[in-house]
Amino acid sequence: MSRTERYFFFATCAPGLEALLHAELDQHHFLRVERQVGGCKFEGTMEDAWRANLWLRTCVRVLRRVERFVAVTPEELYDHVAAVPWERWLAPEGTLIVDAQSRDSELNHTRFIEQKTKDAIVDRFRDREGVRPNVDKEDADLRVHVHVSRDRVTLSLDTSGDSLHKRGWRKHQGRAPLSEVLASACVMMSGWDRRAPLLDPFCGSGTIAIEAALLGLDIAPGLFRERFGFERWLDHDAAGWRAAVEEARGKRKPARKLRILASDSDFVRIEEARANVESAGVAEVVELECADAKDFAPRRGWNAFVGTNPPWGERLGDERELRELYARFGRRLAEHCAGYRVAILTRSGGAGDALGLPRLARMPIANGALDCELLVGEVPADAVPADVAPGDRAR
């Protein structure tokens, strides 16, 4: 691997997080960053790809472009793919997987594009070496990404391997686990200053609290991963990579007064969160408590931040019950958290309006196939909803 050769990369993210990912790339001093739909383009060396995989909290994959061309027929696609020197990264007896996306193009069947791309790669090896790689859908040595838009094809290598939301610290999933990427987005969008307490009253298995701790301690989220995709490439610089990992480990900050408080009404979830917190090595800054969010009442005098992901219906199937929970929680925020910055992740069109906090900004985010929204803003001093009955006010 050349230490100086430069490439174009595309860091993918969940739709709606492009601006946040762009800000992360700028913060880490990546070059020629350009925000696009579904992610951000940047330019750099493979060492920059290492940094992106280690440090980016809202990124899902880091793709390295290897070729761009126009193809409107299967033959054109095949010929261009077969001309790429795949033997630089993959052994003849290795394994690969191809995934494709297409829009507004003559080649519009993604399964066919994947098959044709795979054929071109393995035929190149068979013609040159007499041996061909095999397909492995679960644990391939090389992941190839094909993006076709208006007949322009971009061939990329997936430097990440598994999705970057799979940090590696999780021991328990919980019943409705939140993606680590979305948890990081929730913490960042709360505006948390890493000095005031961060509170999560619906912590579940602890994802938001742990991602906040990693951010607050400057722990690279990629340090928990067993392996990235680029580590299996033939030209991988293993010694340089080990040095980069050790450098990242050395950037962890002392805890000092960092304080993150997470609670859930389910004792089983708290025990799962405790195991996850210990696995992530952040038990010194995360306090866990079994408590009901409907009784949420932070200590007086705090100017804290709230980042949380209330149930969307998976654990409370009845919509009326869900809206009642949101309304009760909204009242606690209004009465006890005036001036707090909050980021509340919930389902679009769900019970979010029952919080009774209409001044919060709504940031649309895609969570897989689910349309979600992040409610962000400051709880105003006059936020107590008008429909709070006197006997229902928090004491």
N, C-alpha and C positions, 0 to 999 in steps of 0.2 A: 504493500500500500504506500502510495506517495503521500508524504506529509504536507506537500505544498499544492498538489493538484486540487483545483476548485470545481465544485459541482453546484447544480441547482437542486434544492430540496423543497419538498412541500410537507409542511406539518399539518396534519388533519385534526379536526376537532368536531365536536357536536355542533350542529347548526344552531346559531345564536351565540356561540362563544368566540367567534372570530376576533372581535375587538379585544377581548380579554387575552386571547392567545397572542395577538399582535403586541399588546402591552408587555407581556412576558418576554417575548423575543427581543424587544427593545431594551428591557431591563437587563437582560443578559448579554447585551451588546452584539447580537447577531447582525449581519450586514445585509443591506439591500432587501429589507423586509417589506413584503407587499401583501396586504390583506386581500383575500379572495373569498369566494363562496366556499364554505366547507373547510377553510383553513388559511394558512399563510405560506407564501413562498419566501425563501431566503437563499442566500448564496454562502458557500463556505467549503471547508475541507472536511475530511472524514472525522477529524477531531471535533469539528463543530457538530457533526451528527452525533458523536458520543455525548457531547454536552447537552444537546437537545433531548436525547433519550434519558439522560440522567436527571435533568433539572426542570423540564417543562411540566407543569402540573395540570394544565388544561388541554394538553395534546393527547391524541389517541394513537397516531402513528407518524413516523418520519420517513417519507419516501424520497429516494435519491433518483433523479432523472438520469437515464442512460441513453435515451434516443427519442427524437420526435420526427414524425413524418406524416404525410398524407396518404391515406389508404381508403379506397372506396370499394375494392373487391377483395375477396378472401386471398387471392393470389398475391396481391400487393402487400397485404398484411403479413403473409407467410414469408415472402422474400425479404422484407425489411427486418423482421424478427430473426430470421436465420442468419442475417449478416452481422448480428451483434456477437461479440466475443464472449459468450457465456462461460467459456472455460476459465476465464479470469476469476470467477467467483464460485463455480460449482465443479465438483469432481464428476467424472463420467459415471461412477457408480453411486452418486449422491441422489438426493430426493428434492423435488420441487413442488410447488403449488402455484397456480395462476388464478388471480381474480380480476374481473373486468367490470367496468362501468361504461355506459354509452348513452349519448343523447344527441338528437338532431343529426343523425349520421346514417349513411347507407348500411354500414355494419352496425346493426342495432340489436342483435341477439347476443346477450352477454355470455351465455353458455357456449355458443359457437365460437365467439371471439376467444374465450379461454381455451377451448379445444384446439383451435387453429394455432394459437400462440404456443401452447404446449407441444404440438406436433413439430413446429418449426425448431424449437429448442432441442428436443430429443433427437430429431433427424440430423441436426448439425453434429451432435455428439456421435451418433451412430455412423455417420459418413466419415468422420475424422478419426474416431477412436475404436469403432467396432463395438462399442458398449454405449448403452443409453441410460440416462437417469430415470428413476421411477417417480410416480406421483405419490405424495404423502399428504393427505388432507389435514392431519393432526399435528405433525411435527417435522415439517419440511426443512431441509438445509437452506433452501433459497425460496423466498416468496417474491413472486413477480406480480406487479400491478399494471394493468392496462387501462388507460383512460382515453375514451374516444369522444370527442366533441366536435361537431360540424366537420366530420371526416378527418380531423387532425388527431393523430394517435400519439400519446405520451407513454413510453415504456419506462417503468420505474422499478427499482429494487426496494423492498420493504426492509429498512434498517432495524426496525423494532422487533419483528417477530410477532409475539403475542401482543394484543392491544395493551397500550401503556396504562390503562386503568387497572390492569392486574399488577398492582405494585409488588405483591409478594409478602406483605406483613399479615394478611388476613388469615385468621384461624377459624372464624365462624362467619357465616353469611348472614344469619338472621333470617326473618321471614320475608322481608321485602328490602333487600340490601340496596343501598344507594351507591351508585358508581363513584369511585374515588375521584374521578375527574369532575363530576358535578359537585361533589362535596367541596373540592378545592375552589370551584367557581363560587359557591355559596359563601365561603369564608372570604375570598378576595372581594366579592361584590358587597359584602357587609361594610367594607372600608376599615376593617379591624386594624388598629395601629400597633398591635403586638405588645402594647403596654397595659391597656385596660383589660379586665377579664372578658373572655369570650364565653357565652352561655349557649348550650344546646339542650332545651328541655324535652326534646323528642329524640334522644340520641340513638335508639335502636342498638345496633352492634358497634356503635362508636365511630362511624366513618368520618363525620364532620369534625369531631373532636381530635381524632388522630391526624387528619390532614391539616388541621389548624396547628397542631403541635409541630408537625414536620416543617410547616411554613415558619412558625415562630422561632424554631431552633435552627433554621437554615439547614435542614437535613434534605439532601436530594432524594426525591421520591423513588428514583430509579435504583438506589443503592440496595434495595431489598430483593431485586430481581435476580434469579439464578442465571439468566442468560438473555442476551438480545440477539436479534437476527444476524447482525453484522459479524458476530463472534464466530459464525459458522462459515463465513466466506473464506475462500482459499487465500485471498490477499490480506486477511485480517492481521493487524499489528498487535499481537497479544501483549507484548511488553509495554508498548505505549498505552494500551488500554488499561493495564493494571496500574500504571502510574497515574492515569486520569482518575481512576476510581479512588486511589489513595488520596489524591489531592481533594476530591470531593468530600471524602470522609473527614478530612482535616478542617473543613469549613463549619462543622457543627459548632453552634454557639452555646455557652453555658445557659442554664435555665433562668438564673437570676429571679426576677419577680413574675415571670410568665405564669399565667393562671388560666386554665380552661376548665369549666365546670359543665359536666354532662349528666343528664338524668333521664330516666324513663320509668314509666309506671309498672313495667314488667320486670320482675327480679331476674328471670331467665335471660332477658336481653342484657341486663346490667352485667351478669356474669360472663356473657359472651363478649361484651365490650371490654371487660377487664382483661380477658385473655388476648384480645386483639391489641389493646393498649400495651400490654407487656411484650407482645411479639414485636411491636413497632419500636420498643425501647423508649417510650415517652411517659411512663408511669409517674415520673417525677413532676410532671406539669399538668396531668389530666386527673381531675377529681371526679369520681363517679358516685352517683346517689340514686337510690330507688325512690322516685317521687312523681306525682301526677302533675302534668303540665297545666291542668285546670286549676291547680293551686299555686301556680308559678308566682313567686314574689321575691325577687332578688333583694339583697341587702340594701337598706337605705343608704344614700350617699354615694352609691356607685354610679359611674358613668360608663356602663359596660356596652358590649356589642352582643347581638343575638344572631346566630346563624343556625338555622334548623330546618328540618324536613318533616313536617307533620304527616300523619297517615293520609293516603290518597283514597282509601277504600279497601285495600287489600286486607287490612286487619279489622276494619270496621265497615262491614258491607252495607249497612243501612245509611242512605244519604242523609236522612233526618238526623241520625245520631252523629254523623260526621260533621254536619253543619253546626250542631250544638257544641261539639268539641271545639271547633274553630271559633265560634262566638265566645265561648268561655275563655279560651286562650287570648283572644283579642282584647277582652275586657281586662285581663290581668296585665297585658302589655300596656293598655291605656292608663290603668290606675297606678302601675308600679314602675313603668319604664319610660316615662316622658324624657325626651332627649336622647334616648338610646338609638343607635343605628341598628337596623335589622335587615336580614336577608332571609326570606322564607320561601323555600322551594315547594311548589305544589302543582297539581294538575291543572292545565288550562280548562276553563269552564267548570271547574269544580267548586269546592267550598271556600275558596280564597276570599271571596267578597264577604263571607260571613264574619271575617275578622273585624269588620267595622273600621278599617283603616284605609279609607279611599285615597289618601294622598300618596300612598306608596307607588313608586314607579313599577311598571310591569315589563319584565324582560323575557320575551319568548325564547324557549330553549327546547330542543328536541332531545328526548331521553329514549333512544332507540325508536320504537314505533309510537311512543307516547308524546303528545304535545304537552309541554309543561310551561310554567312561567316562574320566574324568580321575582318575588315582590321585595323591592329594595327602597330604603329611605329611612327617615328619622321619625320616631314616634313623637308627634306634637303634644304640647302640654294640654291642649284642649281636646284630646282624642277620645275621651270617655264616650261611648256610644249613648245616644239618647234613650235607647230602649232598655237600659240596665235598670232593673227594678231595685228599689232601696234595699230589700232584703238580700239581694244577690251581689251587692258590692263587696269587694274583697276587704277583709279586715287587716 
